[in-house]
Amino acid sequence: MAIDAVELSVEMRPDVVVLVTGDADFAHLALQLRRRGIRVEVASVAQNLGSALKASANEIIDLDPLFNSFEEM
């Protein structure tokens, strides 16, 4: 998946990529995308967010408030 993302970034030239994961294994992907000038945002819940991925992203989107809003309904 990471290799495909890098290849697609070369072809499509997106401004932003949002990774919906907290897995620190994707930290290298985030760094590779940022080196290509692509903004990387990570959407995850705080307790599942790896520190390496957090450090590699431009921005973190906390999904906890979203999940909590579903529980209220």
FENBEL-V198782 format. One record per residue. N is the residue number from 0. PSI is psi in whole degrees, -180 to 180 (none if undefined). Layout:
n->N psi->PSI
n->N psi->PSI
This chain:
n->0 psi->-42
n->1 psi->-41
n->2 psi->-43
n->3 psi->-40
n->4 psi->-42
n->5 psi->-43
n->6 psi->-43
n->7 psi->-34
n->8 psi->-32
n->9 psi->-41
n->10 psi->-45
n->11 psi->-24
n->12 psi->57
n->13 psi->155
n->14 psi->-36
n->15 psi->141
n->16 psi->131
n->17 psi->119
n->18 psi->120
n->19 psi->80
n->20 psi->159
n->21 psi->2
n->22 psi->119
n->23 psi->-14
n->24 psi->-19
n->25 psi->4
n->26 psi->-41
n->27 psi->-41
n->28 psi->-46
n->29 psi->-43
n->30 psi->-42
n->31 psi->-42
n->32 psi->-42
n->33 psi->-36
n->34 psi->-24
n->35 psi->8
n->36 psi->16
n->37 psi->131
n->38 psi->134
n->39 psi->121
n->40 psi->139
n->41 psi->125
n->42 psi->120
n->43 psi->169
n->44 psi->145
n->45 psi->-41
n->46 psi->-15
n->47 psi->4
n->48 psi->117
n->49 psi->143
n->50 psi->-35
n->51 psi->-39
n->52 psi->-41
n->53 psi->-43
n->54 psi->-24
n->55 psi->-16
n->56 psi->155
n->57 psi->-37
n->58 psi->149
n->59 psi->131
n->60 psi->115
n->61 psi->120
n->62 psi->-8
n->63 psi->-49
n->64 psi->-36
n->65 psi->-49
n->66 psi->-37
n->67 psi->-32
n->68 psi->-29
n->69 psi->-35
n->70 psi->-28
n->71 psi->-20
n->72 psi->none
